Amino acid sequence: MMKLPLLGEQELEVLRFVSDNAPITVRETAEKYGEPRKLARTTVLTMMERLRKKGFLTRRRAKGAFEYAPAVAKTQLMQNLVQDFVEKTLGGSLTPFVAYLADAKGLSETEVAELRKLVQAIEEPTEKA
């Protein structure tokens, strides 16, 4: 896994928004994400450029404006962020994270089913060995 630069809370929110709406311009991001949060267009631009310089976003010129997109697929990005969190915050141990999930209230049936599939995928290689 690549070593991830630190992200502020607002940078992470902008990154999620861009990932969900890519490709997207600064203007569109400022209107749809920034305005409801009372953020100036320049603030949105600064965050998007920081994310680009940190390697999280790419940009390309299209129709006279830059369009931004995530540098990696959203699922890969989230996996990288979770792995970075586990390593930095939990000392590499998944046990506290799994304990949190076990105690989490409000998990949907779909989320629980997805977690079961993941556990089965973890167990499969050891069963075949």
Backbone as JSON Lines, residues from 0, in Angstrom:
{"i":0,"aa":"M","n":[0.84,-1.19,0.0],"ca":[0.0,0.0,0.0],"c":[0.87,1.24,0.0]}
{"i":1,"aa":"M","n":[0.45,2.24,-0.76],"ca":[1.19,3.48,-0.76],"c":[0.95,4.25,0.54]}
{"i":2,"aa":"K","n":[1.95,4.99,0.97],"ca":[1.83,5.81,2.17],"c":[0.95,7.0,1.84]}
{"i":3,"aa":"L","n":[-0.15,7.15,2.55],"ca":[-1.1,8.22,2.25],"c":[-0.75,9.5,3.0]}
{"i":4,"aa":"P","n":[-0.82,10.64,2.3],"ca":[-0.67,11.92,3.01],"c":[-1.87,12.14,3.93]}
{"i":5,"aa":"L","n":[-1.67,12.95,4.95],"ca":[-2.76,13.23,5.87],"c":[-3.86,14.03,5.17]}
{"i":6,"aa":"L","n":[-5.09,13.72,5.54],"ca":[-6.25,14.44,5.02],"c":[-7.0,15.07,6.17]}
{"i":7,"aa":"G","n":[-7.39,16.33,5.98],"ca":[-8.27,16.97,6.94],"c":[-9.68,16.46,6.74]}
{"i":8,"aa":"E","n":[-10.52,16.7,7.71],"ca":[-11.91,16.23,7.64],"c":[-12.64,16.81,6.43]}
{"i":9,"aa":"Q","n":[-12.44,18.1,6.19],"ca":[-13.12,18.73,5.06],"c":[-12.54,18.25,3.73]}
{"i":10,"aa":"E","n":[-11.23,18.01,3.68],"ca":[-10.63,17.47,2.46],"c":[-11.22,16.1,2.15]}
{"i":11,"aa":"L","n":[-11.39,15.29,3.17],"ca":[-11.98,13.96,2.97],"c":[-13.4,14.06,2.44]}
{"i":12,"aa":"E","n":[-14.17,15.01,2.95],"ca":[-15.54,15.2,2.48],"c":[-15.55,15.64,1.01]}
{"i":13,"aa":"V","n":[-14.66,16.56,0.65],"ca":[-14.57,17.0,-0.74],"c":[-14.15,15.83,-1.63]}
{"i":14,"aa":"L","n":[-13.19,15.04,-1.17],"ca":[-12.74,13.88,-1.93],"c":[-13.9,12.9,-2.17]}
{"i":15,"aa":"R","n":[-14.68,12.65,-1.15],"ca":[-15.85,11.77,-1.31],"c":[-16.83,12.36,-2.33]}
{"i":16,"aa":"F","n":[-17.08,13.65,-2.22],"ca":[-18.01,14.3,-3.14],"c":[-17.52,14.2,-4.57]}
{"i":17,"aa":"V","n":[-16.26,14.53,-4.79],"ca":[-15.7,14.45,-6.14],"c":[-15.75,13.01,-6.64]}
{"i":18,"aa":"S","n":[-15.41,12.05,-5.8],"ca":[-15.45,10.64,-6.19],"c":[-16.85,10.21,-6.62]}
{"i":19,"aa":"D","n":[-17.84,10.71,-5.93],"ca":[-19.23,10.35,-6.24],"c":[-19.78,11.08,-7.47]}
{"i":20,"aa":"N","n":[-19.12,12.17,-7.88],"ca":[-19.67,13.01,-8.95],"c":[-18.7,13.23,-10.11]}
{"i":21,"aa":"A","n":[-17.62,12.54,-10.14],"ca":[-16.59,12.73,-11.17],"c":[-17.05,12.28,-12.54]}
{"i":22,"aa":"P","n":[-16.52,12.92,-13.58],"ca":[-15.65,14.1,-13.53],"c":[-16.47,15.34,-13.21]}
{"i":23,"aa":"I","n":[-15.84,16.26,-12.48],"ca":[-16.55,17.45,-12.02],"c":[-15.58,18.63,-11.98]}
{"i":24,"aa":"T","n":[-16.1,19.82,-12.3],"ca":[-15.28,21.03,-12.28],"c":[-15.33,21.67,-10.89]}
{"i":25,"aa":"V","n":[-14.44,22.62,-10.69],"ca":[-14.44,23.39,-9.44],"c":[-15.76,24.13,-9.3]}
{"i":26,"aa":"R","n":[-16.22,24.72,-10.41],"ca":[-17.48,25.47,-10.36],"c":[-18.64,24.58,-9.9]}
{"i":27,"aa":"E","n":[-18.74,23.39,-10.48],"ca":[-19.82,22.48,-10.11],"c":[-19.69,22.03,-8.66]}
{"i":28,"aa":"T","n":[-18.47,21.78,-8.24],"ca":[-18.23,21.37,-6.85],"c":[-18.59,22.5,-5.9]}
{"i":29,"aa":"A","n":[-18.2,23.73,-6.26],"ca":[-18.52,24.88,-5.42],"c":[-20.03,25.07,-5.29]}
{"i":30,"aa":"E","n":[-20.74,24.89,-6.41],"ca":[-22.2,25.07,-6.39],"c":[-22.9,23.96,-5.61]}
{"i":31,"aa":"K","n":[-22.55,22.72,-5.88],"ca":[-23.28,21.59,-5.31],"c":[-22.79,21.17,-3.93]}
{"i":32,"aa":"Y","n":[-21.51,21.37,-3.66],"ca":[-20.95,20.98,-2.37],"c":[-20.68,22.21,-1.5]}
{"i":33,"aa":"G","n":[-20.02,23.21,-2.07],"ca":[-19.59,24.36,-1.29],"c":[-20.69,25.29,-0.83]}
{"i":34,"aa":"E","n":[-21.58,25.67,-1.75],"ca":[-22.63,26.64,-1.39],"c":[-23.52,26.18,-0.24]}
{"i":35,"aa":"P","n":[-23.98,24.93,-0.24],"ca":[-24.81,24.5,0.9],"c":[-24.06,24.55,2.24]}
{"i":36,"aa":"R","n":[-22.73,24.51,2.18],"ca":[-21.91,24.53,3.4],"c":[-21.3,25.9,3.65]}
{"i":37,"aa":"K","n":[-21.74,26.88,2.84],"ca":[-21.26,28.27,2.95],"c":[-19.75,28.37,2.75]}
{"i":38,"aa":"L","n":[-19.23,27.61,1.78],"ca":[-17.81,27.66,1.43],"c":[-17.64,28.45,0.14]}
{"i":39,"aa":"A","n":[-16.67,29.35,0.14],"ca":[-16.38,30.14,-1.05],"c":[-15.79,29.25,-2.14]}
{"i":40,"aa":"R","n":[-15.97,29.67,-3.39],"ca":[-15.41,28.92,-4.52],"c":[-13.9,28.78,-4.36]}
{"i":41,"aa":"T","n":[-13.25,29.83,-3.88],"ca":[-11.79,29.78,-3.71],"c":[-11.38,28.73,-2.68]}
{"i":42,"aa":"T","n":[-12.18,28.56,-1.65],"ca":[-11.9,27.54,-0.64],"c":[-12.01,26.15,-1.26]}
{"i":43,"aa":"V","n":[-13.05,25.94,-2.06],"ca":[-13.24,24.65,-2.73],"c":[-12.07,24.4,-3.69]}
{"i":44,"aa":"L","n":[-11.69,25.4,-4.45],"ca":[-10.56,25.28,-5.37],"c":[-9.29,24.91,-4.61]}
{"i":45,"aa":"T","n":[-9.02,25.59,-3.51],"ca":[-7.82,25.31,-2.72],"c":[-7.82,23.86,-2.24]}
{"i":46,"aa":"M","n":[-8.95,23.38,-1.74],"ca":[-9.02,21.99,-1.26],"c":[-8.82,21.0,-2.4]}
{"i":47,"aa":"M","n":[-9.44,21.27,-3.54],"ca":[-9.3,20.35,-4.68],"c":[-7.86,20.33,-5.19]}
{"i":48,"aa":"E","n":[-7.22,21.46,-5.21],"ca":[-5.82,21.51,-5.64],"c":[-4.91,20.82,-4.64]}
{"i":49,"aa":"R","n":[-5.19,20.97,-3.35],"ca":[-4.41,20.24,-2.33],"c":[-4.57,18.74,-2.53]}
{"i":50,"aa":"L","n":[-5.79,18.31,-2.77],"ca":[-6.04,16.88,-3.0],"c":[-5.31,16.39,-4.25]}
{"i":51,"aa":"R","n":[-5.25,17.23,-5.26],"ca":[-4.53,16.86,-6.48],"c":[-3.03,16.74,-6.2]}
{"i":52,"aa":"K","n":[-2.5,17.71,-5.49],"ca":[-1.06,17.7,-5.18],"c":[-0.69,16.54,-4.25]}
{"i":53,"aa":"K","n":[-1.62,16.12,-3.41],"ca":[-1.38,14.97,-2.53],"c":[-1.55,13.64,-3.27]}
{"i":54,"aa":"G","n":[-2.04,13.71,-4.52],"ca":[-2.17,12.49,-5.31],"c":[-3.53,11.82,-5.26]}
{"i":55,"aa":"F","n":[-4.51,12.48,-4.63],"ca":[-5.84,11.89,-4.51],"c":[-6.73,12.18,-5.71]}
{"i":56,"aa":"L","n":[-6.5,13.33,-6.37],"ca":[-7.3,13.73,-7.53],"c":[-6.41,13.92,-8.75]}
{"i":57,"aa":"T","n":[-7.02,13.75,-9.9],"ca":[-6.38,14.1,-11.16],"c":[-7.23,15.19,-11.8]}
{"i":58,"aa":"R","n":[-6.65,15.88,-12.76],"ca":[-7.45,16.87,-13.48],"c":[-7.03,16.85,-14.95]}
{"i":59,"aa":"R","n":[-8.01,17.22,-15.79],"ca":[-7.74,17.34,-17.22],"c":[-8.61,18.46,-17.75]}
{"i":60,"aa":"R","n":[-8.07,19.13,-18.78],"ca":[-8.82,20.24,-19.37],"c":[-9.88,19.68,-20.31]}
{"i":61,"aa":"A","n":[-11.09,20.15,-20.13],"ca":[-12.22,19.75,-20.98],"c":[-13.14,20.94,-21.14]}
{"i":62,"aa":"K","n":[-13.39,21.32,-22.38],"ca":[-14.31,22.43,-22.67],"c":[-13.91,23.7,-21.93]}
{"i":63,"aa":"G","n":[-12.62,24.0,-21.88],"ca":[-12.15,25.25,-21.29],"c":[-12.06,25.27,-19.78]}
{"i":64,"aa":"A","n":[-12.36,24.17,-19.11],"ca":[-12.27,24.12,-17.65],"c":[-11.61,22.81,-17.25]}
{"i":65,"aa":"F","n":[-11.02,22.8,-16.07],"ca":[-10.44,21.56,-15.56],"c":[-11.53,20.7,-14.94]}
{"i":66,"aa":"E","n":[-11.51,19.43,-15.3],"ca":[-12.39,18.45,-14.65],"c":[-11.53,17.61,-13.72]}
{"i":67,"aa":"Y","n":[-12.04,17.39,-12.53],"ca":[-11.32,16.61,-11.52],"c":[-11.98,15.25,-11.37]}
{"i":68,"aa":"A","n":[-11.14,14.26,-11.08],"ca":[-11.61,12.9,-10.85],"c":[-10.68,12.24,-9.84]}
{"i":69,"aa":"P","n":[-11.15,11.22,-9.15],"ca":[-10.26,10.54,-8.2],"c":[-9.12,9.84,-8.94]}
{"i":70,"aa":"A","n":[-7.96,9.8,-8.32],"ca":[-6.79,9.16,-8.93],"c":[-6.93,7.65,-8.95]}
{"i":71,"aa":"V","n":[-7.69,7.1,-8.01],"ca":[-7.97,5.66,-7.97],"c":[-9.46,5.46,-7.76]}
{"i":72,"aa":"A","n":[-9.94,4.27,-8.06],"ca":[-11.35,3.96,-7.88],"c":[-11.75,4.17,-6.41]}
{"i":73,"aa":"K","n":[-12.98,4.57,-6.2],"ca":[-13.45,4.89,-4.84],"c":[-13.28,3.7,-3.89]}
{"i":74,"aa":"T","n":[-13.56,2.49,-4.36],"ca":[-13.41,1.33,-3.47],"c":[-11.95,1.17,-3.04]}
{"i":75,"aa":"Q","n":[-11.02,1.36,-3.98],"ca":[-9.6,1.25,-3.65],"c":[-9.18,2.37,-2.71]}
{"i":76,"aa":"L","n":[-9.68,3.57,-2.96],"ca":[-9.38,4.7,-2.08],"c":[-9.84,4.41,-0.66]}
{"i":77,"aa":"M","n":[-11.07,3.94,-0.51],"ca":[-11.6,3.67,0.82],"c":[-10.81,2.55,1.51]}
{"i":78,"aa":"Q","n":[-10.43,1.53,0.75],"ca":[-9.6,0.46,1.33],"c":[-8.27,1.02,1.81]}
{"i":79,"aa":"N","n":[-7.65,1.89,1.0],"ca":[-6.38,2.49,1.39],"c":[-6.52,3.35,2.64]}
{"i":80,"aa":"L","n":[-7.61,4.13,2.71],"ca":[-7.84,4.98,3.88],"c":[-8.08,4.15,5.14]}
{"i":81,"aa":"V","n":[-8.86,3.08,5.0],"ca":[-9.12,2.21,6.15],"c":[-7.82,1.53,6.6]}
{"i":82,"aa":"Q","n":[-7.04,1.03,5.65],"ca":[-5.78,0.38,6.0],"c":[-4.85,1.37,6.7]}
{"i":83,"aa":"D","n":[-4.79,2.59,6.2],"ca":[-3.96,3.61,6.82],"c":[-4.44,3.89,8.25]}
{"i":84,"aa":"F","n":[-5.77,3.97,8.44],"ca":[-6.35,4.19,9.76],"c":[-5.99,3.04,10.71]}
{"i":85,"aa":"V","n":[-6.13,1.81,10.22],"ca":[-5.83,0.64,11.06],"c":[-4.37,0.65,11.47]}
{"i":86,"aa":"E","n":[-3.49,0.94,10.53],"ca":[-2.06,0.94,10.83],"c":[-1.68,2.07,11.79]}
{"i":87,"aa":"K","n":[-2.17,3.29,11.51],"ca":[-1.76,4.44,12.31],"c":[-2.48,4.51,13.65]}
{"i":88,"aa":"T","n":[-3.77,4.28,13.64],"ca":[-4.57,4.49,14.84],"c":[-4.69,3.24,15.7]}
{"i":89,"aa":"L","n":[-4.79,2.1,15.07],"ca":[-5.01,0.86,15.82],"c":[-3.75,-0.01,15.9]}
{"i":90,"aa":"G","n":[-2.63,0.55,15.5],"ca":[-1.37,-0.2,15.59],"c":[-1.35,-1.45,14.73]}
{"i":91,"aa":"G","n":[-2.14,-1.46,13.67],"ca":[-2.17,-2.6,12.75],"c":[-3.11,-3.71,13.15]}
{"i":92,"aa":"S","n":[-3.76,-3.6,14.29],"ca":[-4.67,-4.64,14.76],"c":[-6.1,-4.36,14.3]}
{"i":93,"aa":"L","n":[-6.72,-5.35,13.69],"ca":[-8.11,-5.22,13.26],"c":[-9.11,-5.5,14.38]}
{"i":94,"aa":"T","n":[-8.64,-6.09,15.47],"ca":[-9.55,-6.49,16.55],"c":[-10.42,-5.33,17.06]}
{"i":95,"aa":"P","n":[-9.86,-4.15,17.37],"ca":[-10.73,-3.06,17.83],"c":[-11.74,-2.62,16.78]}
{"i":96,"aa":"F","n":[-11.33,-2.7,15.51],"ca":[-12.22,-2.32,14.43],"c":[-13.38,-3.3,14.32]}
{"i":97,"aa":"V","n":[-13.09,-4.59,14.4],"ca":[-14.13,-5.61,14.33],"c":[-15.03,-5.52,15.56]}
{"i":98,"aa":"A","n":[-14.44,-5.25,16.72],"ca":[-15.25,-5.09,17.94],"c":[-16.21,-3.91,17.78]}
{"i":99,"aa":"Y","n":[-15.74,-2.83,17.16],"ca":[-16.61,-1.69,16.9],"c":[-17.78,-2.1,16.01]}
{"i":100,"aa":"L","n":[-17.48,-2.84,14.94],"ca":[-18.54,-3.29,14.04],"c":[-19.54,-4.2,14.76]}
{"i":101,"aa":"A","n":[-19.04,-5.05,15.64],"ca":[-19.92,-5.96,16.38],"c":[-20.88,-5.19,17.28]}
{"i":102,"aa":"D","n":[-20.42,-4.09,17.82],"ca":[-21.25,-3.27,18.72],"c":[-22.07,-2.22,17.99]}
{"i":103,"aa":"A","n":[-21.77,-2.02,16.72],"ca":[-22.44,-0.96,15.95],"c":[-23.94,-1.21,15.86]}
{"i":104,"aa":"K","n":[-24.66,-0.19,16.16],"ca":[-26.12,-0.27,16.05],"c":[-26.51,0.35,14.71]}
{"i":105,"aa":"G","n":[-27.55,-0.15,14.14],"ca":[-28.04,0.45,12.92],"c":[-27.44,-0.09,11.64]}
{"i":106,"aa":"L","n":[-26.69,-1.2,11.72],"ca":[-26.21,-1.81,10.48],"c":[-27.42,-2.39,9.75]}
{"i":107,"aa":"S","n":[-27.48,-2.14,8.46],"ca":[-28.6,-2.68,7.69],"c":[-28.38,-4.17,7.44]}
{"i":108,"aa":"E","n":[-29.44,-4.86,7.05],"ca":[-29.32,-6.28,6.72],"c":[-28.34,-6.48,5.57]}
{"i":109,"aa":"T","n":[-28.34,-5.56,4.63],"ca":[-27.41,-5.63,3.49],"c":[-25.97,-5.51,3.97]}
{"i":110,"aa":"E","n":[-25.71,-4.58,4.89],"ca":[-24.35,-4.42,5.41],"c":[-23.9,-5.66,6.18]}
{"i":111,"aa":"V","n":[-24.79,-6.23,6.98],"ca":[-24.46,-7.45,7.72],"c":[-24.17,-8.59,6.75]}
{"i":112,"aa":"A","n":[-24.96,-8.71,5.69],"ca":[-24.73,-9.76,4.69],"c":[-23.38,-9.56,4.01]}
{"i":113,"aa":"E","n":[-23.03,-8.31,3.7],"ca":[-21.73,-8.03,3.09],"c":[-20.59,-8.39,4.03]}
{"i":114,"aa":"L","n":[-20.75,-8.09,5.31],"ca":[-19.73,-8.45,6.3],"c":[-19.57,-9.97,6.4]}
{"i":115,"aa":"R","n":[-20.69,-10.7,6.35],"ca":[-20.63,-12.17,6.39],"c":[-19.84,-12.7,5.19]}
{"i":116,"aa":"K","n":[-20.1,-12.13,4.01],"ca":[-19.38,-12.55,2.8],"c":[-17.88,-12.3,2.95]}
{"i":117,"aa":"L","n":[-17.53,-11.17,3.54],"ca":[-16.12,-10.85,3.73],"c":[-15.45,-11.83,4.69]}
{"i":118,"aa":"V","n":[-16.14,-12.16,5.76],"ca":[-15.6,-13.14,6.71],"c":[-15.43,-14.49,6.04]}
{"i":119,"aa":"Q","n":[-16.41,-14.91,5.24],"ca":[-16.29,-16.18,4.5],"c":[-15.1,-16.15,3.56]}
{"i":120,"aa":"A","n":[-14.88,-15.03,2.9],"ca":[-13.74,-14.91,1.98],"c":[-12.42,-15.0,2.73]}
{"i":121,"aa":"I","n":[-12.39,-14.47,3.94],"ca":[-11.18,-14.57,4.77],"c":[-10.93,-16.01,5.17]}
{"i":122,"aa":"E","n":[-11.99,-16.75,5.51],"ca":[-11.87,-18.13,5.99],"c":[-11.57,-19.13,4.89]}
{"i":123,"aa":"E","n":[-12.01,-18.87,3.68],"ca":[-11.84,-19.83,2.57],"c":[-10.41,-20.28,2.33]}
{"i":124,"aa":"P","n":[-9.43,-19.4,2.21],"ca":[-8.07,-19.88,1.94],"c":[-7.54,-20.82,3.01]}
{"i":125,"aa":"T","n":[-7.92,-20.59,4.29],"ca":[-7.43,-21.46,5.37],"c":[-8.11,-22.8,5.34]}
{"i":126,"aa":"E","n":[-9.33,-22.87,4.85],"ca":[-10.05,-24.14,4.78],"c":[-9.47,-25.04,3.68]}
{"i":127,"aa":"K","n":[-8.98,-24.43,2.59],"ca":[-8.44,-25.2,1.46],"c":[-7.02,-25.68,1.76]}
{"i":128,"aa":"A","n":[-6.35,-25.05,2.69],"ca":[-4.95,-25.41,2.97],"c":[-4.82,-26.71,3.7]}
